[in-house]
Amino acid sequence: MEIGSTTTTPSASTSSLQKLGEDYTSFLKLLTAQIQHQDPLQPIDSTQFVSQLAQLTQVEQSVVTNNNLENIYAQISANAAMSDIQLIGHDVLLATDTIELIDGAAKFEYAVDDDAGLVKMTIKAEDGTVVRELTGLKGLKGEVHKITWDGLDNKGLPVPDAVFTVELEAKTTDGTDVSGSVYAATRVEELSFERGTPTLILRNGNVATSGSVVSIR
């Protein structure tokens, strides 16, 4: 393929219109042949042909409607893609289990779905090794709690900047598990259209859609 050339795949409605045109042609040929060879004493009932023609017309109208909907969807997708492009180079906040240690600090947030008497964060390296446990955290429902990890491990030694996973564990005072979510910011590096859907490529190595972005920073 030459540079700058493009290939297009016919849409479902376009293919249907082509098939419908072939059906019209076949129908008219059949109608003409039957009229030419009909028995003058027993003429063909025209009602049957009118009914078939009406059915083909209804199908054509449905296909045209689908084609219009496809065009509207394409326009909406294009507008969404242009909006996503504007996110490149910006930091976005998402629900995630991935945090970044940059210049010896990692900032993230969490929220619990019910009041929790015990809240703990476990930070792990890429290989699953526990690096740091943060205990005694706040567990008040309805609030977003902010955390800044100082980049030290459980022994008080500094950890090199890298990407880590974080696990939130929350329980009520009677030991019942409480669900919650972790949020962290990362930068949008690029936008991918590999599968036809705009996908954000993030600095932390993950991918996301713009619909999952909580806020832009």
N, C-alpha and C positions, 0 to 999 in steps of 0.2 A: 504493500500500500504506500502511495506517495505521501510525503509529509504534507499535512494540511487537508488531506482528503478525509471524508467522513462517510460512514455507512449508517443507514437508518433501517429500522425494523418496522414493518407495517403494523399498525395498531390492530386490536381485535375488531374494532368497528370498521376500519378500512377493509380488512379481509372479508368481513361479513357483507359489506356493500358490493365487493367484487363478486362474491358468491351469489348474492341476490340478483345482480345484473345477469349472471349466467342463467339463473333460474327464470328470469323474465324472458330471456331469449328463447330458452327451451319451451317455456309455456306458450309463447306466441307461435313458434314453429308447430307445436302440437295442435294448437287451436286452428291454425291455417290448414294443416293437413286433414284434420277431422271435418272441417267445413267443406273442403274440396271433395272429400270422399263420402260425405254423408248420404244416407238414403233419402231421396226427396219425399218419399211416402212416410218416413219416420224421422223428421228433422231432430237434430240434437237440441236438448233442453239448454237454452242459453243461461238459465238460472245457475247452473253448475259452474259455468265459466265465470260468471259475474262474481260468484262466491269465492272462487279461487283467486281471482284478481284482487278482490277486496282483502283477502288474507295476505297476499303478497304486499299490498300497499301498507297494511298495518305493520308488517315486519319491517318494511323500509323505514317507516316513521320511528319505530323503536330503535333501529340501528342508527339513524340520524341523531336521535336523542342521546344515545350512548356516545356517539362521536363528539357531540357538544360537551358532554360531561367530561370526556377525556381531555378535551382542550382546556376546559376550566381547571381541571386538576393539574394539568401541566403548567398553567399560568400561576396557580397557587404555589406549586412546588418551586418554580423559578423564583418567585418573590421570597419564599422562605429561604432558599439557598443564598440569595443576596443578603438577607438579614444575617445568616450564619457567617458569611464571609467577614462581616464587620466584627465578629468575635475574635478573629485571629489577632494574637498579640495581647489579648486581655485576660485577666484572671477571672475565673468563674468559680462559684461555690456550688458543690454538688454533694448529694448523699453518696458516701463512699467508705470503703474500708482501707483506703490508701492515703498515707500522709507523706509529706516530703520534709526531710531535715535539710534546711538550707542555712548556711552560715551558723551552724550550731543551734538552730532553733526550729521548732515545728509548731505551727498554730493550727488548731482545729476546734470543732464545736460538737456538742452532742445534746440530745433531748430525749427524755424518757416519756413513755406513754402513761405512766402512773407514778405516784409518789414511791420512791425507792429509798430504803434505809441503808442499802449497801450498793455502792457503785464503784466499779473497778475498770480500768483500761489496761489492756495488755498489748504492748508494742512488740512486734516480732520482725526479725530480719527476713530477707527474701527466702532463706532456707528454712524458715519456721522457728528458728532459735528465739527464745524470749530475751529481749534486750532490756525492757523496763516495764515495771508494773506500777501504775499510778492508782493508789487506793485512797479511801476517805473522800471521794468526790461527792459533789452535791447531787441530790436526786429529787429535786422538786419538779413536779409535773407542770407543764405549761411554760417552762422557761428554757431558753437556749443557754447552755453553760459553755463558757469558753475556756480552753486549755492552751497553755504554752509549755511544750516539752523543751527542757533546757539542753537536750542532746546528750545527757549522761545516762549510763546504763545503771543496773541495780547495784553495781559496786562503786558508783560515783566516778567512773572513768568516761572520758569523752568518746562519743561514737562518731565515725566519719559520716559526712553528709551522704545521704542515700535515700532511697524510697523504702518505706516500711508499711507493714499492714498493722491495723489496730483493731482490737476486739473489745466491744463494750459488753460488760456483764453487770446486770442490775437485778436486785432482789428487794422484795419488801422486808419489813422487820420480821415477818414470820417465815421467810425463806422462799416465798413465791417468786418465780421469775417474772421480770418486767421487761417488756420489749422497748427498744429505743433505736435511734438513728445517729450515725456519726456524719458530720459534714466537714469537708476540707476544701480549700481553694487550690487551684492549679491553673497553669496558663494554657490557653489554646494555641497549639503550635501550627496546625494546618487544618484544612477541610478536605475530606475525602468524598468522592462520588463513586467509589468502586462498585457498589451494588445498586446504584441508582438513587440512593437515599443519602442526603448530606450527613456526614458523620464527623464529629469533632475529634481530632487527634490531640491528645493532651500531653503535657510535659511529664506527667507522672507515669506515662506508659500505657494508660488506659484510653478507651474510646467512649464517646457518649453522644447523645443527640441533644440538640438545643432545648428540646422539651424537658430534659432532666436538669437543666440549669436552674438553681434556686435564686442566684443573684449574680450580677456582674460587678467586678471591683476594678 
